[in-house]
Amino acid sequence: MTGTLLSIRGLTKAYPGVVANDSVSFDIGAGEIHALLGENGAGKSTLVKMIYGLVKPDSGAMQMRGAAFAPPEPRAARAAGVAMVFQHFSLFDALDVSENIALGMEDPPPLRDLAARIRTVSEEYGLPLDPYRTVGGLSAGERQRVEIIRCLLQDPKLLIMDEPTSVLTPQEVGILFETLNKLRDEGTSILYISHKLEEIRTLCDTATILRLGKNVGTCDPRETTARQMAEMMVGSELQTPKGAGGTPGAVMLDVSGLSLPAPTKFGTALKNVHLRLHAGEVLGIGGVAGNGQDELLAALSGEIRASRDAIRLKGQDIGHLGPTARRQRGLLAAPEERLGHAAAPDMSLTENALLTGAVREGLTTNGFLRWGKARDFAETIIKTFDVRTPGPDNAARSLSGGNLQKFVIGREVLQRPEVLVVNQPTWGVDASAAAAIRQALLDLAGNGTAVLVISQDLDELMEVADHFAALNEGRLSDTRHTGDLTIEEIGLMMGGAHDGMEVAHVQA
Amino acid sequence: MFRLEKRPQPSRVFAYLTPVLAVIATMFAGGLLFAALGKNPVEAIRTIFWDPLFGEFAFYYRPQLLVKGGPLILIAIGLSLGFRAGIWNIGAEGQYIVGAICGAAVALAFYPLDAWYIFPLMILAGALGGMLWAMIPALLKVKFGTNEILVSLMLVYVAENLLASMALGLLKNPEGHGFPGSRNLKEYPSAYNEPILVLDRIPEPDTCSGISGLFECARSGSYNVVADFSSGMHWGVLTAFIAVIFAYVLLNRHMLGFSIRLTGEAPRAARFSGVSPTRIILFCLGISGMMAGLAGMFEVSGPSGQVSIDFNVGYGFTAIIVAFLGRLHPIGILLAGLLMALTYIGGEIAQGNLGLPSAAIQLFQGMLLFFLLAVDMLTNYRIRLVKREAA
């Protein structure tokens, strides 16, 4: 660590109604891994966009190695040696790896030469990747490698990584960290954005914490506990959700031999999924994104029909029923994608309350809508779940991610489900909203509801779930008691090391 | 420098204001167009928008507003339901033709029987004919995933050929001295879609001598003098008004209407909510076909009177503009249909009185849709003036 690579002084950026960054200052040293930590909406993205030339600061200045640095566009930032791996990949499924990388280059070399360079770089940094594979067939971890290698080909001085581990298995995280450490040793600085505190403590040299657009502190993450950092992030003491500790009751949901073809070309087929969910139990299903989570939720919610007896609710066959009939019988669901799947973005909250509440809340008579009742229901959700919005007439898209998620989860919880299936209940949600949502799920289980939580956040699953299973390429592992599991075992389950269990099912 | 900024929510004010802005912009740009053609722009705009309503001969034109607006509104209401759900029936013109053929065929099959039930049967046949024609793209879409835009559009040309074949063959008037076209249904009381609410009965042409030129003109066309002096109201117009109310109630008060809107806004959310896409496709295409078929049937049994080769005049296509001009909202469509009818009638007067080419009038009508789409952006975005920054 010698000297400062990038010095940020008083960066301020205001949007209508909100100051995203308020006079933020910090230094990124040469050859250090610098963590940027903060809740959703703390201003991490805006800050990074300013460094990468996507957003122009209202005031303040940056210096790169002592020289003024004010990139008007990403191209200029890249020329100055800044590279960025985004949280959401911008890759074309139908093209192969080298074509995708060539598309992002200013002046791509012939594909054959590029492929050779991709091979060299990927081997050098321990990120195995075949340049001729089609991206559509790659796992999320491999896709991320494409993005990283795209950056490394530019030989960057500063590499920005936005929540890189959210799509990785623990083993893949290990590989990524080795690569990042190697880069650091070669003198590359890394700005590492995350809200996973343990990761930051193992990887990073320095951490800058943002809260509501302000820099609230810089610390050495190795010397600071995760709890201290979290409290700096949130600005208050954290409440850890507590389970009611109820004893599991009768089998509510029984899935046996559920197999479904992939609904789309790049979807995942479900293969012989078995699971049992008891009243009062929280079953957590882990796994890396794209291993069948969306498909499992769709099969359980009724969006995709299965064979009649593959899914049983309280002993009744419901595999062939659609979402409305399943809701009537007490099986409710909340999908991962808030805007466009769980809620209609341009419709009001009242209309969104109607979206799933029509049957169980009696919001229609003979098919005619009872707007007054729907509005009351929306207001109840807003009140009970502390959804921050001026009122139920506001469009769903006007809510922040966390608030809309509280609305979506609250909408299902308040309908007194007997079985509730949720996918990524706290994805992209700030810490306090996440705690509220987890608490609501635990309370629900305490009252005897069977809850199925699909999530890629292992910490979350360990916190709320009594039992754990993992999805890998559409197969579900055996269910294990959460308390007995080590992180290595979980990693192996997520990686698909459950072949013995499959044989067992074939024999059964 | 101007910059567009997305609004956090769609602006309610602009949702109502944009159609008005579009009309004003069209008047302005149309004025420039007419000026470039060497006409007085103010006079041309006045002829199109003012004369049909308040000019010297307004008593003749006002009823025409309903006669032309009725089918436009009826078809546009049907189309708007599908458009709300993201189902694009572009072939209303074909469904209109088939509805007319079916309605007329029923009438001609009974000719010359005099019975009360003939007209209701014709209504039924027209509705069914249009619906079945629209079911072709619907079933193909549901079964094979074909694109309903292409299929419904291509079926327009099939229907046009069917119409020509009917006018020259099966439905040709046996007493028509070999001329193409069916019997005139206006002369068959049981099948005639007669004007209701007649305001003023048959003034003899020579009693209003001052405007005799106009009557010569009217009589040389296919207009019926009795109808011209009614309010213009016929059963089709009444049906259009009922359709407006029906669509309003459906969209705002009924679960099915909610499902339609949800499907258009967020198809995945609709599926999650429990809406069956197949059901929505069948319903939307079916009902839009039915309404277009009804419009055709009321037209053939009333204002037009007969199945002829050139029976269809583009109502089915213009209704697409009407639906969007009316913001896919039933009340909006009602107003937009009347406005569009006004530009048709005013355009005809401008052609006759000022010698404007018909292409200029069509251009003028097309501009309306373009301006609407352009200013529509203001509903979701706002324009901000920003200082130019040094790059």
Chai-1 contact restraints between the chains, C-beta under 6 A:
chainA,res_idxA,chainB,res_idxB,connection_type,confidence,min_distance_angstrom,max_distance_angstrom,comment,restraint_id
A,P72,B,A391,contact,1.0,0.0,6.0,A-B,restraint_1
A,E303,B,R271,contact,1.0,0.0,6.0,A-B,restraint_2
A,E303,B,F272,contact,1.0,0.0,6.0,A-B,restraint_3
A,G322,B,G274,contact,1.0,0.0,6.0,A-B,restraint_4
A,P323,B,G274,contact,1.0,0.0,6.0,A-B,restraint_5
A,T324,B,G274,contact,1.0,0.0,6.0,A-B,restraint_6
A,G340,B,A266,contact,1.0,0.0,6.0,A-B,restraint_7
A,G340,B,R268,contact,1.0,0.0,6.0,A-B,restraint_8
A,H341,B,R268,contact,1.0,0.0,6.0,A-B,restraint_9
A,H341,B,A269,contact,1.0,0.0,6.0,A-B,restraint_10
A,H341,B,F272,contact,1.0,0.0,6.0,A-B,restraint_11
A,A344,B,L262,contact,1.0,0.0,6.0,A-B,restraint_12
A,A344,B,E265,contact,1.0,0.0,6.0,A-B,restraint_13
A,A344,B,A266,contact,1.0,0.0,6.0,A-B,restraint_14
A,A344,B,A269,contact,1.0,0.0,6.0,A-B,restraint_15
A,D346,B,E265,contact,1.0,0.0,6.0,A-B,restraint_16
A,M347,B,E265,contact,1.0,0.0,6.0,A-B,restraint_17
A,L355,B,S273,contact,1.0,0.0,6.0,A-B,restraint_18
A,T364,B,M255,contact,1.0,0.0,6.0,A-B,restraint_19
A,G367,B,H254,contact,1.0,0.0,6.0,A-B,restraint_20
A,G367,B,M255,contact,1.0,0.0,6.0,A-B,restraint_21
A,F368,B,R253,contact,1.0,0.0,6.0,A-B,restraint_22
A,F368,B,H254,contact,1.0,0.0,6.0,A-B,restraint_23
A,L369,B,R253,contact,1.0,0.0,6.0,A-B,restraint_24
A,A395,B,Q9,contact,1.0,0.0,6.0,A-B,restraint_25
A,S398,B,P8,contact,1.0,0.0,6.0,A-B,restraint_26
A,S398,B,Q9,contact,1.0,0.0,6.0,A-B,restraint_27
